[in-house]
Amino acid sequence: MTGPRVDEHSYEPSLCLENVRKLEITYNRRNPGEGYCVVEYVGGRIELFEVDRYLIEQLLEHLEHREG
């Protein structure tokens, strides 16, 4: 499974979570440098993004600080 890397795209403020039906991030310790983000949009369109370990670590850190 391959898709565009997240760091290759600029942020698009027109994207809206109201159009997202499901978002899932997967990470496997066997391949520690990469993970995948699968986005299913309302209407059924699905996009697959390859994400790096840094992005996942930053997201987890943000979530931990938000709950603490």
N, CA, C and O atoms as a GROMACS GRO file, in nm:
protein
  272
    1MET      N    1   0.085  -0.118   0.000
    1MET     CA    2   0.000   0.000   0.000
    1MET      C    3   0.088   0.123   0.000
    1MET      O    4   0.173   0.140   0.088
    2THR      N    5   0.070   0.207  -0.096
    2THR     CA    6   0.143   0.332  -0.099
    2THR      C    7   0.049   0.446  -0.131
    2THR      O    8  -0.055   0.427  -0.195
    3GLY      N    9   0.086   0.561  -0.088
    3GLY     CA   10   0.007   0.680  -0.112
    3GLY      C   11   0.096   0.800  -0.094
    3GLY      O   12   0.215   0.784  -0.063
    4PRO      N   13   0.044   0.917  -0.111
    4PRO     CA   14   0.128   1.035  -0.094
    4PRO      C   15   0.172   1.051   0.050
    4PRO      O   16   0.096   1.024   0.143
    5ARG      N   17   0.297   1.095   0.067
    5ARG     CA   18   0.346   1.122   0.203
    5ARG      C   19   0.284   1.252   0.251
    5ARG      O   20   0.264   1.345   0.173
    6VAL      N   21   0.254   1.257   0.380
    6VAL     CA   22   0.191   1.375   0.437
    6VAL      C   23   0.279   1.498   0.422
    6VAL      O   24   0.228   1.607   0.397
    7ASP      N   25   0.411   1.482   0.438
    7ASP     CA   26   0.499   1.597   0.435
    7ASP      C   27   0.520   1.652   0.293
    7ASP      O   28   0.586   1.755   0.277
    8GLU      N   29   0.467   1.587   0.190
    8GLU     CA   30   0.479   1.636   0.054
    8GLU      C   31   0.367   1.733   0.017
    8GLU      O   32   0.372   1.794  -0.089
    9HIS      N   33   0.268   1.747   0.102
    9HIS     CA   34   0.153   1.831   0.072
    9HIS      C   35   0.146   1.947   0.170
    9HIS      O   36   0.175   1.932   0.288
   10SER      N   37   0.107   2.060   0.119
   10SER     CA   38   0.085   2.172   0.208
   10SER      C   39  -0.051   2.158   0.274
   10SER      O   40  -0.139   2.089   0.222
   11TYR      N   41  -0.068   2.221   0.387
   11TYR     CA   42  -0.195   2.216   0.458
   11TYR      C   43  -0.303   2.287   0.376
   11TYR      O   44  -0.282   2.398   0.328
   12GLU      N   45  -0.416   2.223   0.362
   12GLU     CA   46  -0.526   2.281   0.288
   12GLU      C   47  -0.640   2.315   0.384
   12GLU      O   48  -0.710   2.224   0.429
   13PRO      N   49  -0.658   2.443   0.418
   13PRO     CA   50  -0.760   2.480   0.516
   13PRO      C   51  -0.902   2.448   0.470
   13PRO      O   52  -0.994   2.453   0.551
   14SER      N   53  -0.922   2.416   0.341
   14SER     CA   54  -1.055   2.384   0.294
   14SER      C   55  -1.100   2.245   0.338
   14SER      O   56  -1.219   2.212   0.328
   15LEU      N   57  -1.006   2.163   0.387
   15LEU     CA   58  -1.043   2.031   0.435
   15LEU      C   59  -1.124   2.045   0.563
   15LEU      O   60  -1.094   2.129   0.648
   16CYS      N   61  -1.226   1.964   0.576
   16CYS     CA   62  -1.317   1.978   0.688
   16CYS      C   63  -1.347   1.841   0.746
   16CYS      O   64  -1.382   1.749   0.672
   17LEU      N   65  -1.335   1.826   0.876
   17LEU     CA   66  -1.364   1.698   0.939
   17LEU      C   67  -1.510   1.657   0.926
   17LEU      O   68  -1.543   1.540   0.944
   18GLU      N   69  -1.597   1.752   0.896
   18GLU     CA   70  -1.737   1.717   0.876
   18GLU      C   71  -1.756   1.627   0.755
   18GLU      O   72  -1.857   1.558   0.744
   19ASN      N   73  -1.658   1.626   0.664
   19ASN     CA   74  -1.665   1.542   0.545
   19ASN      C   75  -1.599   1.406   0.566
   19ASN      O   76  -1.600   1.321   0.477
   20VAL      N   77  -1.541   1.384   0.684
   20VAL     CA   78  -1.472   1.259   0.714
   20VAL      C   79  -1.566   1.167   0.790
   20VAL      O   80  -1.621   1.203   0.894
   21ARG      N   81  -1.583   1.048   0.737
   21ARG     CA   82  -1.664   0.947   0.805
   21ARG      C   83  -1.580   0.867   0.904
   21ARG      O   84  -1.624   0.837   1.014
   22LYS      N   85  -1.457   0.834   0.862
   22LYS     CA   86  -1.370   0.752   0.946
   22LYS      C   87  -1.225   0.786   0.916
   22LYS      O   88  -1.187   0.804   0.800
   23LEU      N   89  -1.143   0.796   1.021
   23LEU     CA   90  -1.001   0.821   1.006
   23LEU      C   91  -0.928   0.720   1.094
   23LEU      O   92  -0.959   0.706   1.212
   24GLU      N   93  -0.833   0.652   1.037
   24GLU     CA   94  -0.762   0.549   1.111
   24GLU      C   95  -0.612   0.560   1.083
   24GLU      O   96  -0.570   0.571   0.968
   25ILE      N   97  -0.532   0.558   1.189
   25ILE     CA   98  -0.387   0.560   1.176
   25ILE      C   99  -0.334   0.427   1.224
   25ILE      O  100  -0.368   0.382   1.334
   26THR      N  101  -0.251   0.364   1.143
   26THR     CA  102  -0.191   0.236   1.182
   26THR      C  103  -0.040   0.252   1.189
   26THR      O  104   0.020   0.328   1.113
   27TYR      N  105   0.020   0.178   1.280
   27TYR     CA  106   0.164   0.180   1.300
   27TYR      C  107   0.206   0.041   1.342
   27TYR      O  108   0.138  -0.022   1.423
   28ASN      N  109   0.316  -0.007   1.288
   28ASN     CA  110   0.363  -0.140   1.321
   28ASN      C  111   0.509  -0.131   1.362
   28ASN      O  112   0.591  -0.074   1.289
   29ARG      N  113   0.544  -0.186   1.476
   29ARG     CA  114   0.682  -0.178   1.526
   29ARG      C  115   0.779  -0.252   1.437
   29ARG      O  116   0.900  -0.227   1.444
   30ARG      N  117   0.732  -0.342   1.354
   30ARG     CA  118   0.822  -0.413   1.262
   30ARG      C  119   0.879  -0.319   1.156
   30ARG      O  120   0.990  -0.341   1.107
   31ASN      N  121   0.804  -0.215   1.122
   31ASN     CA  122   0.849  -0.111   1.028
   31ASN      C  123   0.842   0.022   1.103
   31ASN      O  124   0.751   0.101   1.079
   32PRO      N  125   0.938   0.048   1.194
   32PRO     CA  126   0.925   0.161   1.285
   32PRO      C  127   0.928   0.300   1.222
   32PRO      O  128   0.894   0.397   1.289
   33GLY      N  129   0.968   0.313   1.097
   33GLY     CA  130   0.977   0.444   1.039
   33GLY      C  131   0.854   0.490   0.965
   33GLY      O  132   0.849   0.603   0.916
   34GLU      N  133   0.752   0.404   0.956
   34GLU     CA  134   0.637   0.443   0.875
   34GLU      C  135   0.505   0.391   0.933
   34GLU      O  136   0.502   0.295   1.009
   35GLY      N  137   0.401   0.455   0.894
   35GLY     CA  138   0.266   0.416   0.930
   35GLY      C  139   0.173   0.463   0.820
   35GLY      O  140   0.216   0.523   0.722
   36TYR      N  141   0.045   0.438   0.837
   36TYR     CA  142  -0.052   0.476   0.736
   36TYR      C  143  -0.172   0.544   0.801
   36TYR      O  144  -0.213   0.509   0.911
   37CYS      N  145  -0.225   0.640   0.731
   37CYS     CA  146  -0.347   0.708   0.772
   37CYS      C  147  -0.449   0.685   0.661
   37CYS      O  148  -0.429   0.725   0.546
   38VAL      N  149  -0.558   0.620   0.696
   38VAL     CA  150  -0.664   0.592   0.600
   38VAL      C  151  -0.780   0.685   0.634
   38VAL      O  152  -0.828   0.688   0.748
   39VAL      N  153  -0.826   0.760   0.535
   39VAL     CA  154  -0.937   0.853   0.553
   39VAL      C  155  -1.051   0.810   0.463
   39VAL      O  156  -1.036   0.802   0.341
   40GLU      N  157  -1.166   0.782   0.525
   40GLU     CA  158  -1.287   0.752   0.449
   40GLU      C  159  -1.378   0.873   0.459
   40GLU      O  160  -1.415   0.916   0.568
   41TYR      N  161  -1.415   0.926   0.344
   41TYR     CA  162  -1.499   1.045   0.339
   41TYR      C  163  -1.645   1.008   0.323
   41TYR      O  164  -1.678   0.899   0.276
   42VAL      N  165  -1.733   1.098   0.363
   42VAL     CA  166  -1.875   1.083   0.337
   42VAL      C  167  -1.890   1.068   0.186
   42VAL      O  168  -1.833   1.146   0.110
   43GLY      N  169  -1.963   0.970   0.142
   43GLY     CA  170  -1.976   0.943  -0.001
   43GLY      C  171  -1.893   0.823  -0.044
   43GLY      O  172  -1.910   0.772  -0.155
   44GLY      N  173  -1.803   0.776   0.044
   44GLY     CA  174  -1.730   0.653   0.018
   44GLY      C  175  -1.588   0.667  -0.035
   44GLY      O  176  -1.517   0.567  -0.042
   45ARG      N  177  -1.544   0.785  -0.073
   45ARG     CA  178  -1.408   0.802  -0.123
   45ARG      C  179  -1.309   0.773  -0.011
   45ARG      O  180  -1.328   0.816   0.103
   46ILE      N  181  -1.203   0.699  -0.043
   46ILE     CA  182  -1.102   0.660   0.055
   46ILE      C  183  -0.965   0.706   0.005
   46ILE      O  184  -0.931   0.689  -0.112
   47GLU      N  185  -0.888   0.765   0.096
   47GLU     CA  186  -0.751   0.805   0.064
   47GLU      C  187  -0.657   0.740   0.164
   47GLU      O  188  -0.689   0.726   0.282
   48LEU      N  189  -0.540   0.702   0.115
   48LEU     CA  190  -0.438   0.641   0.198
   48LEU      C  191  -0.315   0.732   0.196
   48LEU      O  192  -0.265   0.768   0.089
   49PHE      N  193  -0.268   0.769   0.315
   49PHE     CA  194  -0.150   0.853   0.328
   49PHE      C  195  -0.045   0.778   0.407
   49PHE      O  196  -0.076   0.716   0.509
   50GLU      N  197   0.078   0.783   0.361
   50GLU     CA  198   0.188   0.728   0.436
   50GLU      C  199   0.234   0.836   0.534
   50GLU      O  200   0.258   0.950   0.494
   51VAL      N  201   0.246   0.802   0.661
   51VAL     CA  202   0.288   0.898   0.762
   51VAL      C  203   0.414   0.847   0.830
   51VAL      O  204   0.433   0.726   0.844
   52ASP      N  205   0.498   0.938   0.873
   52ASP     CA  206   0.622   0.896   0.936
   52ASP      C  207   0.607   0.889   1.088
   52ASP      O  208   0.509   0.937   1.146
   53ARG      N  209   0.706   0.830   1.150
   53ARG     CA  210   0.705   0.810   1.294
   53ARG      C  211   0.696   0.942   1.370
   53ARG      O  212   0.629   0.949   1.473
   54TYR      N  213   0.762   1.045   1.319
   54TYR     CA  214   0.761   1.176   1.385
   54TYR      C  215   0.618   1.229   1.400
   54TYR      O  216   0.581   1.278   1.507
   55LEU      N  217   0.539   1.221   1.295
   55LEU     CA  218   0.401   1.270   1.300
   55LEU      C  219   0.320   1.193   1.405
   55LEU      O  220   0.244   1.253   1.482
   56ILE      N  221   0.336   1.063   1.409
   56ILE     CA  222   0.262   0.981   1.506
   56ILE      C  223   0.305   1.015   1.648
   56ILE      O  224   0.221   1.026   1.738
   57GLU      N  225   0.436   1.032   1.670
   57GLU     CA  226   0.485   1.068   1.803
   57GLU      C  227   0.432   1.204   1.847
   57GLU      O  228   0.394   1.221   1.963
   58GLN      N  229   0.430   1.300   1.755
   58GLN     CA  230   0.379   1.434   1.787
   58GLN      C  231   0.230   1.430   1.821
   58GLN      O  232   0.186   1.498   1.914
   59LEU      N  233   0.154   1.352   1.747
   59LEU     CA  234   0.011   1.337   1.775
   59LEU      C  235  -0.011   1.276   1.913
   59LEU      O  236  -0.094   1.325   1.990
   60LEU      N  237   0.062   1.171   1.945
   60LEU     CA  238   0.047   1.107   2.077
   60LEU      C  239   0.086   1.202   2.189
   60LEU      O  240   0.019   1.207   2.292
   61GLU      N  241   0.194   1.278   2.169
   61GLU     CA  242   0.235   1.375   2.270
   61GLU      C  243   0.127   1.481   2.291
   61GLU      O  244   0.096   1.518   2.404
   62HIS      N  245   0.070   1.529   2.182
   62HIS     CA  246  -0.038   1.628   2.191
   62HIS      C  247  -0.158   1.572   2.268
   62HIS      O  248  -0.214   1.640   2.354
   63LEU      N  249  -0.196   1.450   2.238
   63LEU     CA  250  -0.312   1.388   2.305
   63LEU      C  251  -0.284   1.367   2.454
   63LEU      O  252  -0.372   1.388   2.537
   64GLU      N  253  -0.162   1.326   2.488
   64GLU     CA  254  -0.128   1.305   2.629
   64GLU      C  255  -0.133   1.435   2.708
   64GLU      O  256  -0.182   1.437   2.820
   65HIS      N  257  -0.082   1.545   2.649
   65HIS     CA  258  -0.083   1.674   2.718
   65HIS      C  259  -0.224   1.730   2.728
   65HIS      O  260  -0.256   1.799   2.825
   66ARG      N  261  -0.308   1.702   2.632
   66ARG     CA  262  -0.445   1.751   2.632
   66ARG      C  263  -0.526   1.687   2.743
   66ARG      O  264  -0.613   1.751   2.803
   67GLU      N  265  -0.500   1.561   2.771
   67GLU     CA  266  -0.577   1.490   2.873
   67GLU      C  267  -0.521   1.513   3.012
   67GLU      O  268  -0.592   1.491   3.111
   68GLY      N  269  -0.396   1.555   3.023
   68GLY     CA  270  -0.330   1.570   3.152
   68GLY      C  271  -0.355   1.696   3.223
   68GLY      O  272  -0.303   1.717   3.332
   0.00000   0.00000   0.00000
